Amino acid sequence: MSESDRRIIVVTGATRGLGRAMAAGFAARGHTVLGCGRSADLVEGLRQAHGAPHDFVALDVADDDAVRDWAAGLLDRHGAPDLLLNNAALMNMPAPLWEVPPVEIDALLAVNLGGTINLIRHFLPAMIAAGRGVVANFSSGWGRVTAPEVAPYCMTKWGVEGLTQALASELPRGVAAVAVNPGIIATDMLRRCWGSAADAHDAPERWARSAVPFLLGLGPDDNGRSRDVP
């Protein structure tokens, strides 16, 4: 791959599930992956698996100060990302809405929406200045339809859809914001809802075979769209 074809890709939630599979897929194609996750042990595993120029840190995306400092360092070393993947998310324990503890709802809001906004706040200005780049905010099928016992999760993913469309209307030409529904994948998050029935679906590594080229193909014409990973 030529230097001009190499992309700088920021991935949140890179230590597990879809994030980890995407990080491996982008790295295997020669792109530079800059990722974060909350587990220091799992981050160290990523560092061992993917050396320089890739860069992984332990970080809570809900911590705006931490995101600001992380973004400043990456922008200084690598420049504006070509692709910002807001993938980090939490799922509530399935229960009727009135039984979900306030602390659990607060955590979903802080990560699924607040974390997305924090990443946008600290990376997007550099992308706008560069005149290029795609912000891909990970939504869900439950960001477009609803289901019982996951109302807090649905709320945040519907919020991601609305946030993305509003953001898209604010962007200059050449920069795009896209809401991405990854589909149904056998992740630990899905097992939390479906138990062993989740394993009837593709593993993240198999999903990434189509997701990685799909994400690399997003561009300015996708601004404001809600897309499904094929």
C-alpha atoms as one frame of an Amber mdcrd trajectory, in Angstrom:
protein
   0.000   0.000   0.000   1.305   3.435  -0.914   1.583   6.116   1.741  -1.157
   8.129   0.029  -3.592   5.198   0.287  -2.974   4.565   3.979  -5.839   5.759
   6.217  -5.675   7.008   9.783  -8.541   5.325  11.632  -9.725   6.063  15.184
 -11.783   3.275  16.802 -13.450   3.421  20.194 -14.360   0.247  22.036 -11.407
  -1.421  20.315 -10.730  -4.071  22.955 -13.803  -6.240  22.442 -16.253  -7.523
  19.872 -16.720  -5.406  16.781 -14.043  -2.884  17.742 -11.349  -5.507  18.168
 -12.334  -7.236  14.920 -12.293  -3.933  13.027  -8.906  -2.968  14.452  -7.434
  -6.261  13.230  -9.091  -5.904   9.830  -7.888  -2.357   9.214  -4.380  -3.159
  10.431  -4.189  -6.218   8.166  -4.953  -3.957   5.195  -2.084  -1.622   6.060
  -4.053   1.209   7.641  -3.020   2.896  10.889  -5.380   2.106  13.759  -5.627
   4.352  16.821  -7.927   2.772  19.354  -9.131   2.871  22.913 -10.924   0.663
  25.400 -11.574   0.677  29.113  -9.595  -2.450  30.041  -5.859  -1.852  30.464
  -5.187  -5.605  30.185  -7.058  -5.913  26.902  -5.378  -2.768  25.579  -2.016
  -4.343  26.310  -3.104  -7.375  24.291  -3.870  -5.109  21.340  -0.469  -3.472
  21.664   1.179  -6.864  21.551  -0.872  -7.920  18.532  -0.457  -4.673  16.588
   2.771  -2.717  17.020   3.691   0.719  15.717   2.409   2.767  14.009  -0.811
   1.516  15.623  -1.568   3.005  19.023  -3.968   1.797  21.733  -4.759   3.298
  25.139  -6.956   2.539  28.129  -9.619   5.235  28.116 -13.223   5.838  29.150
 -14.904   7.758  26.324 -17.328   9.264  28.859 -14.403  11.194  30.387 -14.220
  14.339  28.261 -10.903  15.510  29.722  -9.279  12.160  28.977 -10.653  12.168
  25.433  -9.389  15.719  24.907  -5.853  14.821  25.992  -5.832  11.599  23.968
  -7.077  13.358  20.842  -4.538  16.160  21.192  -1.681  13.674  21.310  -2.925
  11.662  18.344  -3.585  14.733  16.230  -0.081  15.975  16.963   1.531  12.659
  15.972  -0.748  11.466  13.163  -2.846  14.393  11.973  -6.579  14.340  11.388
  -8.181  10.897  11.080  -9.704   9.820   7.804 -12.249   7.676   9.621 -13.583
   8.189  13.149 -15.531   5.145  14.340 -17.674   5.796  17.403 -18.210   2.161
  18.297 -17.964   2.077  22.122 -21.300   1.283  23.755 -22.984  -0.263  26.769
 -26.137  -2.389  26.967 -28.567  -2.392  29.892 -29.500  -5.628  31.628 -32.813
  -6.557  29.985 -35.690  -5.410  32.162 -38.842  -3.269  31.956 -37.842   0.376
  31.841 -39.229   1.156  35.292 -36.989  -1.541  36.791 -33.709  -0.345  35.253
 -31.651   1.415  37.964 -30.907   5.102  37.360 -27.159   4.448  37.593 -27.411
   2.000  34.681 -29.342   4.458  32.518 -26.840   7.198  33.374 -23.965   4.948
  32.265 -25.611   4.239  28.893 -26.217   7.932  28.293 -22.649   8.805  29.293
 -21.011   6.272  26.962 -23.405   5.712  24.056 -24.261   9.384  23.548 -21.822
  11.375  25.679 -18.824   9.378  24.503 -19.823   9.823  20.873 -20.118  13.560
  21.378 -16.774  13.738  23.203 -14.955  12.076  20.308 -16.662  14.356  17.805
 -15.830  17.419  19.895 -12.115  16.687  19.978 -11.427  15.101  16.566 -13.895
  16.691  14.168 -12.412  20.227  14.098  -9.136  18.812  12.740 -11.055  16.817
  10.122 -12.942  19.945   9.064  -9.677  21.886   8.851  -8.228  19.125   6.666
 -11.334  19.208   4.479 -11.889  15.451   4.591 -12.944  12.525   6.724 -15.933
  10.448   7.793 -17.452  10.219  11.260 -19.205   6.842  11.492 -21.444   6.699
  14.559 -22.450   3.141  15.371 -26.181   2.812  15.733 -28.179  -0.418  15.846
 -31.282  -2.058  14.490 -32.647  -0.912  17.843 -31.829   2.626  16.801 -34.553
   2.388  14.157 -37.076  -0.008  15.717 -37.795  -0.880  19.341 -37.934  -3.981
  21.505 -39.087  -4.703  25.046 -36.662  -4.650  27.975 -33.966  -2.685  26.129
 -35.614   0.746  26.216 -32.503   2.543  27.573 -30.349   1.071  24.804 -32.957
   1.901  22.158 -33.136   5.449  23.507 -29.395   5.973  23.105 -29.212   4.434
  19.646 -32.193   6.428  18.393 -30.272   9.385  19.802 -27.220   8.413  17.758
 -29.356   8.430  14.616 -30.766  11.891  15.340 -27.432  13.291  16.454 -25.801
  12.064  13.250 -28.408  13.592  10.961 -28.223  16.923  12.786 -24.417  16.886
  12.714 -24.443  16.112   8.995 -26.366  19.312   8.328 -23.589  21.305  10.010
 -20.633  19.862   8.102 -18.780  21.512   5.230 -18.322  19.823   1.894 -15.839
  16.954   1.964 -16.622  15.809   5.525 -19.391  13.336   6.343 -21.294  11.991
   9.336 -22.943   8.591   8.874 -25.043   6.428  11.208 -24.016   2.791  10.772
 -26.128  -0.197  11.758 -23.671  -3.084  12.069 -26.366  -5.764  12.034 -26.751
  -8.729  14.382 -23.410 -10.151  15.498 -22.541 -12.699  18.175 -20.917 -10.346
  20.668 -20.867 -10.425  24.457 -23.312  -7.509  24.361 -25.834  -9.511  22.344
 -25.385 -12.535  24.624 -26.410 -10.299  27.496 -29.829 -10.015  25.827 -30.217
 -13.262  23.942 -28.004 -15.699  25.815 -26.698 -18.620  23.752 -29.143 -17.774
  20.935 -26.712 -15.002  19.959 -24.262 -17.636  18.746 -26.510 -18.390  15.770
 -25.173 -15.187  14.217 -21.772 -14.342  12.716 -18.804 -13.876  15.006 -17.222
 -10.386  14.946 -14.217 -11.631  12.966 -16.417 -12.948  10.178 -18.549  -9.791
  10.234 -15.421  -7.637   9.866 -14.602  -9.239   6.503 -17.427  -7.236   4.928
 -17.614  -4.408   7.467 -14.030  -3.188   7.038 -14.202  -2.634   3.254 -17.702
  -1.186   3.639 -16.474   1.382   6.170 -13.444   2.228   4.052 -15.834   2.930
   1.182 -17.831   5.580   3.046 -17.332   9.102   1.736 -18.798  12.596   1.378
 -21.808  11.338  -0.576 -22.900   9.357   2.497 -23.234  12.471   4.663 -26.426
  12.285   6.741 -27.311   8.784   5.627 -28.212   5.785   7.787 -26.307   2.837
   6.364 -26.387  -0.905   7.080 -23.261  -3.044   6.951 -23.945  -5.550   4.157
